[in-house]
Amino acid sequence: MAVVAQCPRCGARYEVRDEAIGRQAKCRQCGDLFVLKAAGAAQAAPASDYELDAPPPGMSHAGAALAAATHYDRGYEEDIGVYRNGTKLVMEIGADLPDLCVKTGLPADGGTIRRKLMWHEPALYALILLGLLPYAIIALAVSKKATVDFPISKKVRDRRNVMMTIAWILFAAAFGIGIYICSLMDKKPNRDDTIGMLFAVAGVLFLASLILAALVSGSLPTPTRIDRDYITLKGVSPKYLDQLKSF
């Protein structure tokens, strides 16, 4: 049975089969990627403008999520510029990632987190032997850079926000204890036992805040290569990769 789906960006309406609801499609009018949802009774665009075929043999229905609203080859979306290469994701510079959470493969409903990525040849790490400052200066100068909007579901975003909030609370507590230690050293310089214990507590809190911040930062895909044309990323959900065609 056919139902009507509407592009949330430009309002274009398309007639699609009801089994396509929940998949991702690309609007022929504005090019926006969106998850198909029933829009209610309304005048729909001709079915030929928004064609969704059954996935080919060996391809899951989830894999057909990218194969809608434009002509596609063997069930895969064309000209999207996003591919899988083994356990990694390869995307063209400037391409938009499909609106599916890169950590779960579920619809992201338009939620994104923007990240500025940097990558340099691994051999450059040898410069650390000369010192962190020379390495940092040279790495910053020669690193390839790119900006990517990662689609992230609300559940994953909320979890990241909670972890980052806890990290800031731990950091603030460690900083407050540090200030208190300084006041004790001025007023009661002989309280070595108390000061030592407070130093240990502050150190643990500060370390915990760094670990949580690192976990939050590392929860998004990271680049393994950036060149003139492509960005290669690791840390993408296998369910997300299953919905892309091979590079």
N, C-alpha and C positions, 0 to 999 in steps of 0.2 A: 504494500500500500504506500502511496506517495504522500509525503508531508511537506510543509513549507518551512524552510530554514532561512534565517535572515543574517546578513553580515552586520556585526555590531558597529563597524566603523562607518560604512557608507549607506547602510540600510537596504542594500540590494537583496532581493528575495529570490530563492531558488527552490525548485521542486526536486526533492530527493526521496529515495526509498527510506522507509522507516528504520530499516536495519542499519542505515548509515548514521543515525543519530548517535552522538558520542564520539564520532571520529573527527579528525581534523581536516579542514579543507582550505583552499585558497580562493579568495573572491576574484572573479574575472574582471570586475570593474575597478577595484582599488588595490588589489594585490595583497590584502591583509590575510594573515593566517588566523583561523578561528575554529573553535570546536562547534560542530553542527548541533543545534538545538532547535526543537520545534518552535516556530514563531506564531502559530495560530493561523486561522483562516485569513488569507489575503491573496491578492493577485501575484502569482509566481512568475519568475522568468522562465522562458522555454527550457524544457529539460535538456535540450542540446547544448545550452550554455553552461550546464552544470551537471556533468555526467559522472556517475560513480559506478564503475563496473565491479564485478566480483573479483577478489584477489586471485592471481594466477596460482597454479599448483605449486605447493611448497612455500607459499607466502601466507602468513597468518592474517586474520582480519585486522589485528592491531597494526600490522605492517602496511595495510591499505589505507591507514589514516591520513597519509600524506598524498593519497592519490585521488583527489577530488577537485572539482571546480575548474580544472584546466585539462588539456590533453595530456595523457601520460603514456609512458612506454612500459608495457608488461606490468602495469599496476603500480609503477613508481612515479612520484612527482618529478617533473622535469624542471630544470632551471632554478631549483631551489638553492643549489650551491652548498648543501650540507650532506655529508656522506659518513659511512662507517668504514674503518680500516682496522679490522680485527677488533681489539678491545678499545680502540681509540676513535675519536670523532674528528673528522677533517671538514673544515668549512672554508669557503672562499672569503677573502678579506671583504668586509662590508655586507656579507650575507646575514639574513635574519634567521635565527634559530626557530624551529617550529614551536608553537605555543603548548609545549608539553614539558613538565618538570624534568630537568636534566638529572635529578637525583632519584626520581621515582618512575618516570615515564608516564605519569598521569597528567590530565589536563591542568595547566597552570592558570587558566582563566585570566590571562593578561598580566599576571604578576611577574616582574622581572627584577633582577639585581644587576646593576651595571658594574663591570670590573675593567680596570685598565691593566692589561697583561704585558709582561716583559719576558723576553727570552734571549739567551745568548748561548753560544757554543759551549758545551760542557768543559772543553779544554781550558776555557778562560778561568776556571776555578783554581788552576795552578798558580795564578797570581796572588792567591791568599798567602802563599809562602813568603811573598814580599811584604805582606802587611795588609790588614783589612782596608785601610784608607786607599792605597793604590788600586786595589781590586775594585772597590766601590766606585771610584772615579772612572776607571776604564770601562767597567761593566755598564755603568749608567750611560756612557758615551756611545758604546757600540751595540747595546741591546736593541733587538727588534721590538717594537711596541704595537699594540692593537687594543681596541676597546670593544668589548662584547657585552651584550645584554643577555644574561642567562635567565631563561624562563624558570621560575621557582614557584611551587604551589604554596598556598597560604599556610598549610601545616608545617612545611619545611621552613618558611620564612619566620613563622612564630617561634619555632624551636630555636632558630638561630638568634632571634632577638632576646629570648629568655637567657640563653647561654652568655650572650654579650653583656646583658644587664648584670648577671651574676659576676662576670669578670670585672666589670667596672666597680661593683660594690666591694669585691675583694681588694682591688687596687686602692680604692679610697680608704678602706680599713687599714691596709698596710701603710699608706701614707700618713693616716692619722696617728697610728702607733709610732711611726718614725718621729713625728712632731712631739709626741708625748715623751719619747726617749730623750730628745734634745732638751726638753724642759727639766727632766729629772737630772740629767748630767749637769745642768747649771745650778739647780737647787740642792741636789743630794748626790754629789759626785761619788760617794762611797757605797751607793746602792748597786754594787756590781752584779749581785745575784738577780735582782729584779730587772736591771737593764739587760742582762744577758738573756733572760727568759723572753723579754719583750722583743729583743732583736730576733730571736728564733721564730717567734710567732709572726712578726712582720715579714720575715723572710719566706715562711711557708705560704702566707697569704699572697705575697707578691708573686711567688713562683706559680701558685695555683691560678692567679689571674692571667699570667702569661700563657699557661698551658691551655686554658679555656679560650683565650683570644686566638691562639694558634689553631685550635680545633675548628673554631668558627671560620677563620680565614681559609683553612685547608678543606672546608666542606664543599667548596665549589670546584669545578674542573680547573685544572692547571695546564699550562702549555708545555708540550714537549718539543715543539718547534714552531717558529713563526718565520715565514719567508715573504717574498714579495706578493705571492698570490694566495697562500693558504695559511691557516692556523690549525695545528694539530693539538688536540686536547686529550688528557687522560682524566679519569675520575667521573666519567659519565655513566649513568645507569644502563645496564645491559638491556633493560626493557626499552629504553629510549633508542639505543643503537639498533635494536631489532626492527625498528620502524623506518630505518634509512636504507637506501640502496648502497651497494659497495662502491668504494672509491676506485 
